Amino acid sequence: MKIRTVLFLMFLQLSINGDVTQGLSPSFTQPPSCSRGNTRGASSSTSALSVSSLSTSPRISPETSLPPPSNAATNAAQMQMDAAKNTMPGFTTGAHRKRNLLEREESESSFRGPSSSSSSSSPPPSSSSSSSPSSSSTPKSLRASPRRTSASHTKAMQTYIYKKSSTVPLSLLDFVAEIHRESRITPGEEVELGEKAQAAQSLKDLKSRVASELGRPPTHTEWASAAGLSSSALTSVLSSGQEAKNKLVTSNLRLVQRVVNVYIRNGLSSQYNAGDLMQEGTIALIRAAEKFRPDKGFRFSTYAMYWIRASVKRSQLTQSREISVPQRVQEVFKKFQAVQGHMRTEGRRAALEDVAREMDVDVGSLQKVVAAMEQRVFSLDSEIGNAFKPGVTSLYRFVESRHEETNFYSAERQIARRDLRAHLLHHLPPDTADLLILRFGLSEEVGDALSISEISERVGMKQDKVRRVIKQGLKSMRGRMG
């Protein structure tokens, strides 16, 4: 409040006498910068100077005519008021804000180098024009407060994201670099290229119809006569249409990259390949260039984005499963999940038969869809541990082969059985070795392992004796082999 009172007295004094600033002390012409701690001291010193200058000013009668204030004195007073306002904590004038924007633009232009835009490389306006709040020479780009991101910074961030992701191959980085070397086209060029591509595509469709009528591929002359053109004109239209389609595709490859970037930034898992998504999107872009009709009034980017998004989404669904499932099956399963969740929300019974009735489909076909989508894939090399036995084994040791006679591991088991039988017969008595062979399934005649009761019936011995002999034989083999 004190500062506002001081400023009002200064303005009143300047309106009475325009040359009063020449008699002020140097400490008043350059007011000290006020922080939050010395605001009170600065305001008191300024008010003291203002009162002293008012008391020492000559007394002017009402009849005396005052000379008009000079332009230099008025400009100096305005600069002093702006400087006093800018030193107040939390207060910034429009000129001060523009000077900050000029300094920021100069720092950005020095960071970007000589390849930056002309607005950033232009010299900053003079201090006299920038100090005025109502200066109209300030460019509109400098009046915007948000900071713009340069193209080089965006490209560097994109390259960093690509290199950090495990789904982006190195070939995709080279392909993206080639994409950005292609120049973009204007809407007028887009319409012209689309018309040339449609002219060539209509001739190709005509060739297909002529081939279906003749039952064979038509010759070039027959094709030209059916189109009502000469051979040279037909060749010219086809070549220009192909060039127009290629230009339409290469200049809009950024659309495919934009769609693929959405998947990469959202955290594409390692089972996907961003290069495959890019390829599918490019194929869809080519298809869109072949079917684009400029006379409909839509831009090519609007039309092609539908094809690109659908193709990339389809590729992502295909890569999401190790065993490929048709897209229609996935769509039916997604609809099944939505209907089932809706029924459960309403408190209704959501069994498979009820959901099939709600979807108006056959129960058997819906069961096949659910069974196909609920398949799980396990690796045979996955490790399996046993809490009761030390060591880790693999899953393929427990999976039986459908063709036992041609399996390598079956031959390995036969060799191991033969070696074990030979060791048992060599180190143990024949009766003890036979009991161990029957107990652990090492016999080629019997095959599977027998229980204690089955061995007892087979050899005509009591079960306790069979158990005791087997235990002694195992103890003897541990002592010999361990």
C-alpha positions as CSV (number, residue, x, y, z in Angstrom):
1,M,0.0,0.0,0.0
2,K,2.9,2.3,0.8
3,I,4.5,1.6,-2.6
4,R,1.2,2.5,-4.4
5,T,1.0,5.8,-2.4
6,V,4.6,6.6,-3.4
7,L,4.0,6.0,-7.1
8,F,0.9,8.2,-7.0
9,L,2.9,11.1,-5.4
10,M,5.6,10.5,-8.1
11,F,3.0,10.7,-10.9
12,L,1.5,13.9,-9.3
13,Q,4.9,15.5,-9.1
14,L,5.7,14.7,-12.7
15,S,2.4,16.2,-13.9
16,I,3.2,19.5,-12.0
17,N,6.8,19.8,-13.2
18,G,8.2,17.7,-16.1
19,D,11.8,18.6,-15.4
20,V,11.8,17.6,-11.7
21,T,13.7,14.4,-12.5
22,Q,16.8,16.4,-13.4
23,G,17.1,17.6,-9.8
24,L,16.7,14.2,-8.1
25,S,19.5,12.4,-6.5
26,P,21.2,9.3,-8.3
27,S,19.8,7.0,-5.7
28,F,16.2,7.9,-6.8
29,T,16.8,7.7,-10.6
30,Q,18.0,4.1,-10.1
31,P,15.8,2.5,-7.4
32,P,17.3,-0.5,-5.6
33,S,15.8,-3.9,-6.3
34,C,13.4,-5.0,-3.5
35,S,13.3,-8.5,-2.4
36,R,10.8,-9.8,0.2
37,G,13.2,-8.9,3.0
38,N,13.9,-5.3,2.1
39,T,10.6,-4.1,0.8
40,R,9.8,-2.0,3.8
41,G,13.2,-0.3,3.8
42,A,13.0,0.5,0.1
43,S,9.5,1.9,0.4
44,S,10.5,4.2,3.3
45,S,13.6,5.5,1.6
46,T,11.6,6.2,-1.6
47,S,8.9,8.0,0.3
48,A,11.5,10.1,2.1
49,L,13.0,11.1,-1.2
50,S,9.6,12.0,-2.7
51,V,8.6,14.2,0.3
52,S,12.0,16.0,0.3
53,S,11.8,16.6,-3.4
54,L,8.2,18.0,-3.0
55,S,9.3,20.3,-0.2
56,T,12.3,21.7,-2.2
57,S,10.3,22.2,-5.4
58,P,9.5,25.9,-6.1
59,R,6.1,27.2,-5.2
60,I,3.9,27.7,-8.3
61,S,1.0,30.1,-8.3
62,P,-2.2,29.2,-10.2
63,E,-1.8,32.1,-12.5
64,T,1.7,31.0,-13.7
65,S,1.6,29.1,-17.0
66,L,3.5,25.8,-16.9
67,P,5.7,24.7,-19.8
68,P,4.6,21.4,-21.4
69,P,6.7,18.4,-20.3
70,S,9.3,17.3,-22.8
71,N,9.2,13.9,-24.6
72,A,12.5,12.8,-23.1
73,A,11.3,13.6,-19.6
74,T,8.1,11.7,-20.1
75,N,9.9,8.6,-21.5
76,A,12.4,8.7,-18.6
77,A,9.6,8.8,-16.1
78,Q,7.8,5.9,-17.8
79,M,10.9,3.8,-17.7
80,Q,11.4,4.6,-14.0
81,M,7.9,3.6,-13.3
82,D,8.3,0.3,-15.2
83,A,11.5,-0.4,-13.4
84,A,9.9,0.3,-10.0
85,K,7.0,-2.0,-10.8
86,N,9.3,-4.8,-12.0
87,T,11.3,-4.7,-8.7
88,M,8.1,-5.4,-6.7
89,P,7.8,-9.0,-5.6
90,G,5.2,-10.9,-7.6
91,F,4.5,-8.1,-10.1
92,T,5.5,-8.2,-13.8
93,T,4.6,-5.8,-16.6
94,G,3.8,-6.7,-20.1
95,A,7.1,-5.4,-21.4
96,H,9.0,-7.4,-18.8
97,R,7.2,-10.5,-19.9
98,K,8.0,-9.8,-23.5
99,R,11.6,-9.3,-22.7
100,N,11.6,-12.7,-20.9
101,L,10.1,-14.3,-24.0
102,L,12.8,-12.7,-26.2
103,E,15.5,-14.0,-24.0
104,R,14.0,-17.5,-24.0
105,E,13.7,-17.4,-27.8
106,E,17.3,-16.3,-28.1
107,S,18.4,-19.2,-25.9
108,E,16.4,-21.7,-28.0
109,S,17.8,-20.3,-31.3
110,S,21.3,-20.6,-30.0
111,F,20.5,-24.3,-29.0
112,R,19.0,-25.2,-32.3
113,G,21.7,-23.5,-34.4
114,P,21.5,-22.0,-37.9
115,S,18.9,-24.5,-39.1
116,S,16.2,-23.1,-37.0
117,S,13.2,-21.1,-38.2
118,S,13.5,-17.5,-39.4
119,S,11.5,-16.2,-36.4
120,S,14.0,-17.5,-34.0
121,S,17.1,-16.3,-36.0
122,S,15.8,-12.8,-36.4
123,P,17.5,-10.2,-34.2
124,P,15.6,-9.2,-31.0
125,P,13.9,-5.8,-31.0
126,S,15.5,-2.8,-29.4
127,S,15.2,-2.0,-25.8
128,S,13.1,1.1,-26.5
129,S,10.5,-0.9,-28.4
130,S,10.5,-3.9,-25.9
131,S,10.1,-1.6,-22.9
132,S,6.8,-0.3,-24.1
133,P,3.9,-2.5,-23.1
134,S,1.8,-1.5,-26.1
135,S,4.6,-2.3,-28.7
136,S,3.1,-3.8,-31.8
137,S,6.4,-4.9,-33.3
138,T,6.6,-8.0,-31.1
139,P,6.0,-11.2,-33.3
140,K,2.9,-13.2,-32.4
141,S,5.1,-16.3,-31.8
142,L,6.8,-14.5,-28.9
143,R,3.5,-13.7,-27.3
144,A,2.6,-17.4,-26.7
145,S,3.6,-18.6,-23.3
146,P,4.1,-22.4,-23.8
147,R,7.5,-23.5,-25.0
148,R,7.6,-25.2,-28.3
149,T,9.6,-28.4,-28.8
150,S,12.0,-28.4,-31.7
151,A,12.0,-31.1,-34.4
152,S,15.5,-32.3,-33.5
153,H,14.5,-32.8,-29.8
154,T,11.4,-34.8,-30.9
155,K,13.5,-36.9,-33.2
156,A,16.0,-37.6,-30.4
157,M,13.3,-38.6,-28.0
158,Q,11.8,-40.9,-30.5
159,T,15.1,-42.6,-31.2
160,Y,15.7,-43.0,-27.5
161,I,12.3,-44.7,-27.1
162,Y,13.0,-47.0,-30.1
163,K,16.4,-48.1,-28.8
164,K,15.1,-48.6,-25.3
165,S,12.2,-50.9,-26.5
166,S,13.0,-54.6,-27.0
167,T,10.4,-54.9,-29.7
168,V,12.0,-52.5,-32.1
169,P,14.5,-54.1,-34.5
170,L,17.4,-52.1,-35.9
171,S,15.9,-52.3,-39.4
172,L,13.0,-50.2,-38.2
173,L,15.3,-47.4,-37.1
174,D,16.8,-47.3,-40.7
175,F,13.3,-47.4,-42.2
176,V,12.1,-44.5,-40.0
177,A,15.1,-42.4,-41.0
178,E,14.2,-43.0,-44.7
179,I,10.6,-42.1,-44.0
180,H,11.5,-38.6,-42.8
181,R,13.7,-37.9,-45.8
182,E,10.6,-37.9,-48.0
183,S,8.9,-34.5,-48.4
184,R,5.2,-34.1,-47.7
185,I,2.6,-33.2,-50.4
186,T,0.0,-30.4,-50.5
187,P,-3.7,-31.1,-50.7
188,G,-3.7,-30.1,-54.4
189,E,-0.9,-32.5,-55.2
190,E,-2.8,-35.1,-53.2
191,V,-5.9,-34.8,-55.4
192,E,-3.8,-34.9,-58.5
193,L,-1.9,-38.0,-57.5
194,G,-5.1,-39.7,-56.4
195,E,-6.8,-39.1,-59.8
196,K,-3.8,-40.5,-61.6
197,A,-3.7,-43.6,-59.4
198,Q,-7.5,-44.1,-59.9
199,A,-7.1,-43.9,-63.6
200,A,-4.4,-46.6,-63.6
201,Q,-6.5,-48.7,-61.2
202,S,-9.5,-48.5,-63.4
203,L,-7.5,-49.8,-66.3
204,K,-6.3,-52.7,-64.2
205,D,-9.9,-53.6,-63.3
206,L,-10.8,-53.4,-67.0
207,K,-8.0,-55.9,-67.7
208,S,-9.4,-58.3,-65.1
209,R,-12.9,-58.1,-66.7
210,V,-11.5,-58.7,-70.2
211,A,-9.5,-61.7,-68.9
212,S,-12.7,-63.2,-67.4
213,E,-14.5,-62.8,-70.7
214,L,-11.8,-64.2,-72.8
215,G,-10.8,-66.9,-70.4
216,R,-7.1,-65.9,-70.8
217,P,-5.0,-62.9,-70.0
218,P,-5.5,-60.3,-72.8
219,T,-2.7,-59.0,-74.9
220,H,-1.5,-55.4,-74.6
221,T,-3.3,-54.5,-77.9
222,E,-6.6,-56.1,-76.8
223,W,-6.3,-54.3,-73.4
224,A,-5.7,-50.9,-75.2
225,S,-8.6,-51.5,-77.6
226,A,-10.9,-52.4,-74.8
227,A,-10.0,-49.1,-73.0
228,G,-10.3,-47.1,-76.2
229,L,-6.6,-45.9,-76.0
230,S,-3.5,-46.5,-78.0
231,S,-0.8,-48.7,-76.8
232,S,1.5,-45.8,-76.0
233,A,-1.3,-43.9,-74.2
234,L,-2.1,-47.0,-72.1
235,T,1.5,-47.4,-71.1
236,S,1.8,-43.7,-70.2
237,V,-1.4,-43.8,-68.0
238,L,-0.2,-47.0,-66.3
239,S,3.3,-45.6,-65.6
240,S,2.1,-42.2,-64.4
241,G,-0.5,-44.0,-62.1
242,Q,2.1,-46.2,-60.6
243,E,4.4,-43.2,-59.9
244,A,1.5,-41.3,-58.4
245,K,0.6,-44.2,-56.1
246,N,4.2,-44.6,-55.0
247,K,4.5,-40.9,-54.3
248,L,1.2,-41.0,-52.4
249,V,2.4,-43.9,-50.3
250,T,6.0,-42.7,-49.5
251,S,4.8,-39.2,-48.5
252,N,2.3,-40.6,-46.0
253,L,4.4,-43.3,-44.3
254,R,4.5,-41.1,-41.3
255,L,0.8,-42.1,-40.7
256,V,1.9,-45.7,-40.2
257,Q,4.7,-44.7,-37.9
258,R,2.3,-42.6,-35.8
259,V,0.0,-45.6,-35.3
260,V,2.9,-48.0,-34.4
261,N,4.3,-45.4,-32.0
262,V,1.1,-45.6,-30.0
263,Y,1.7,-49.3,-29.3
264,I,5.4,-48.8,-28.5
265,R,4.8,-46.0,-26.1
266,N,2.0,-47.9,-24.3
267,G,4.5,-50.7,-23.5
268,L,4.5,-53.3,-26.2
269,S,5.7,-56.6,-24.6
270,S,8.7,-58.6,-25.9
271,Q,6.6,-61.2,-27.7
272,Y,5.6,-58.6,-30.3
273,N,7.7,-57.2,-33.2
274,A,7.2,-53.6,-34.0
275,G,8.7,-54.2,-37.5
276,D,5.9,-56.6,-38.3
277,L,3.4,-54.0,-37.2
278,M,5.1,-51.4,-39.5
279,Q,5.0,-53.8,-42.4
280,E,1.3,-54.6,-42.0
281,G,0.5,-50.9,-41.7
282,T,2.5,-50.1,-44.9
283,I,0.6,-52.8,-46.8
284,A,-2.6,-51.3,-45.6
285,L,-1.4,-47.9,-46.8
286,I,-0.7,-49.2,-50.3
287,R,-4.2,-50.7,-50.3
288,A,-5.7,-47.4,-49.3
289,A,-3.8,-45.6,-52.1
290,E,-5.3,-48.0,-54.6
291,K,-8.8,-47.4,-53.4
292,F,-8.6,-43.7,-52.6
293,R,-11.1,-41.5,-54.5
294,P,-10.4,-37.7,-54.2
295,D,-13.8,-36.8,-55.6
296,K,-15.5,-37.9,-52.4
297,G,-14.1,-34.8,-50.7
298,F,-12.0,-36.4,-48.0
299,R,-8.3,-36.1,-47.3
300,F,-6.1,-39.1,-48.0
301,S,-4.9,-39.2,-44.4
302,T,-8.5,-39.5,-43.1
303,Y,-9.2,-42.4,-45.5
304,A,-5.9,-44.2,-45.0
305,M,-5.9,-44.1,-41.2
306,Y,-8.9,-46.5,-41.1
307,W,-7.0,-49.1,-43.1
308,I,-3.8,-48.6,-41.2
309,R,-5.3,-48.9,-37.7
310,A,-7.3,-52.0,-38.7
311,S,-4.3,-53.7,-40.2
312,V,-2.0,-52.9,-37.3
313,K,-4.6,-54.1,-34.8
314,R,-5.0,-57.3,-36.7
315,S,-1.3,-57.9,-36.7
316,Q,-1.1,-57.3,-33.0
317,L,-3.9,-59.8,-32.3
318,T,-2.1,-62.4,-34.5
319,Q,1.2,-61.9,-32.6
320,S,-0.5,-62.1,-29.2
321,R,-0.8,-65.9,-29.4
322,E,1.8,-68.6,-30.2
323,I,-0.9,-70.7,-31.9
324,S,-2.7,-68.6,-34.5
325,V,-6.4,-68.2,-34.0
326,P,-8.7,-66.7,-36.7
327,Q,-9.8,-63.1,-36.1
328,R,-13.5,-64.1,-36.2
329,V,-12.9,-66.5,-33.4
330,Q,-11.3,-63.8,-31.3
331,E,-14.2,-61.4,-32.0
332,V,-16.7,-64.0,-30.9
333,F,-14.8,-64.7,-27.8
334,K,-14.6,-61.0,-27.0
335,K,-18.3,-60.7,-27.5
336,F,-18.8,-63.7,-25.2
337,Q,-16.8,-62.1,-22.4
338,A,-18.8,-58.8,-22.7
339,V,-22.2,-60.6,-22.6
340,Q,-21.1,-62.8,-19.7
341,G,-19.9,-59.8,-17.7
342,H,-23.1,-57.9,-18.4
343,M,-25.2,-60.8,-17.2
344,R,-23.2,-61.2,-14.0
345,T,-23.5,-57.5,-13.4
346,E,-27.3,-57.8,-13.6
347,G,-27.2,-60.8,-11.2
348,R,-28.3,-63.3,-13.8
349,R,-27.0,-66.8,-14.3
350,A,-24.0,-66.7,-16.7
351,A,-23.5,-70.3,-17.7
352,L,-22.3,-71.2,-21.1
353,E,-25.7,-72.2,-22.3
354,D,-27.3,-69.0,-21.0
355,V,-24.7,-66.9,-22.7
356,A,-25.1,-68.8,-26.0
357,R,-28.9,-68.2,-25.8
358,E,-28.3,-64.5,-25.1
359,M,-25.9,-64.3,-28.1
360,D,-28.2,-66.3,-30.3
361,V,-25.4,-68.8,-31.3
362,D,-25.0,-72.6,-31.1
363,V,-23.7,-73.9,-27.8
364,G,-21.3,-76.3,-29.6
365,S,-19.7,-73.6,-31.7
366,L,-19.4,-71.4,-28.7
367,Q,-17.7,-74.2,-26.7
368,K,-15.2,-74.6,-29.6
369,V,-14.5,-70.8,-29.5
370,V,-13.9,-70.8,-25.7
371,A,-11.7,-74.0,-25.9
372,A,-9.6,-72.4,-28.7
373,M,-9.1,-69.2,-26.8
374,E,-8.3,-70.9,-23.5
375,Q,-5.4,-72.9,-24.9
376,R,-2.2,-72.6,-23.0
377,V,1.3,-73.2,-24.3
378,F,4.1,-74.5,-22.1
379,S,7.8,-74.9,-23.0
380,L,9.3,-78.4,-22.8
381,D,12.5,-76.7,-21.6
382,S,10.9,-75.2,-18.6
383,E,12.5,-76.3,-15.3
384,I,10.6,-78.3,-12.8
385,G,11.8,-78.7,-9.2
386,N,10.9,-81.3,-6.6
387,A,10.9,-80.4,-2.9
388,F,11.6,-84.0,-1.9
389,K,14.4,-84.6,-4.4
390,P,17.4,-82.3,-5.0
391,G,18.1,-81.0,-8.5
392,V,16.0,-79.5,-11.3
393,T,14.7,-81.3,-14.3
394,S,12.8,-80.3,-17.5
395,L,9.3,-80.9,-18.5
396,Y,10.2,-83.1,-21.5
397,R,11.3,-85.8,-19.1
398,F,7.7,-86.3,-18.0
399,V,6.0,-86.0,-21.4
400,E,5.4,-89.3,-23.1
401,S,6.0,-89.6,-26.8
402,R,3.2,-90.7,-29.1
403,H,5.7,-92.8,-31.0
404,E,7.6,-94.7,-28.3
405,E,9.5,-96.9,-30.7
406,T,11.1,-94.0,-32.6
407,N,11.8,-91.8,-29.6
408,F,15.4,-91.1,-28.7
409,Y,14.7,-91.0,-25.0
410,S,13.1,-94.5,-25.2
411,A,16.4,-95.9,-26.6
412,E,18.2,-94.0,-23.9
413,R,16.0,-95.7,-21.2
414,Q,16.6,-99.2,-22.7
415,I,20.4,-98.6,-22.6
416,A,20.1,-97.4,-19.0
417,R,18.0,-100.5,-18.0
418,R,20.5,-102.8,-19.6
419,D,23.4,-101.2,-17.8
420,L,21.6,-101.4,-14.5
421,R,20.7,-105.0,-14.9
422,A,24.3,-105.8,-15.7
423,H,25.6,-104.0,-12.6
424,L,23.0,-105.7,-10.3
425,L,23.8,-109.2,-11.7
426,H,27.5,-108.5,-11.3
427,H,27.6,-107.2,-7.7
428,L,24.6,-109.0,-6.1
429,P,23.5,-112.6,-5.7
430,P,21.1,-113.7,-8.5
431,D,18.0,-114.0,-6.3
432,T,18.5,-110.5,-4.8
433,A,19.2,-109.0,-8.3
434,D,16.0,-110.5,-9.7
435,L,13.9,-109.1,-6.9
436,L,15.4,-105.6,-7.5
437,I,14.9,-105.9,-11.3
438,L,11.2,-106.8,-10.8
439,R,10.7,-104.1,-8.2
440,F,12.1,-101.2,-10.3
441,G,10.8,-102.3,-13.7
442,L,14.2,-103.2,-15.2
443,S,13.0,-106.4,-16.8
444,E,12.3,-106.5,-20.5
445,E,9.8,-109.3,-20.2
446,V,7.7,-107.7,-17.4
447,G,8.2,-104.0,-18.3
448,D,6.5,-102.1,-15.6
449,A,7.6,-102.1,-12.0
450,L,5.8,-104.6,-9.7
451,S,4.6,-104.0,-6.1
452,I,5.8,-106.1,-3.2
453,S,2.6,-108.2,-3.2
454,E,2.9,-109.0,-6.9
455,I,6.6,-109.9,-6.5
456,S,5.7,-112.1,-3.5
457,E,3.1,-114.0,-5.6
458,R,5.5,-114.3,-8.6
459,V,8.5,-115.8,-6.7
460,G,6.6,-117.6,-3.9
461,M,8.0,-115.7,-1.0
462,K,6.5,-113.8,1.9
463,Q,6.1,-110.1,1.5
464,D,8.2,-109.3,4.6
465,K,11.1,-111.4,3.3
466,V,10.8,-109.8,-0.2
467,R,10.9,-106.4,1.4
468,R,13.9,-107.3,3.6
469,V,15.9,-108.8,0.7
470,I,15.3,-105.7,-1.5
471,K,16.3,-103.4,1.4
472,Q,19.6,-105.4,1.9
473,G,20.3,-105.3,-1.8
474,L,19.9,-101.6,-2.1
475,K,22.1,-101.1,0.9
476,S,24.8,-103.2,-0.6
477,M,24.6,-101.3,-4.0
478,R,24.9,-98.0,-2.2
479,G,28.1,-99.2,-0.4
480,R,29.6,-100.4,-3.7
481,M,28.6,-97.4,-5.8
482,G,28.8,-94.6,-3.3
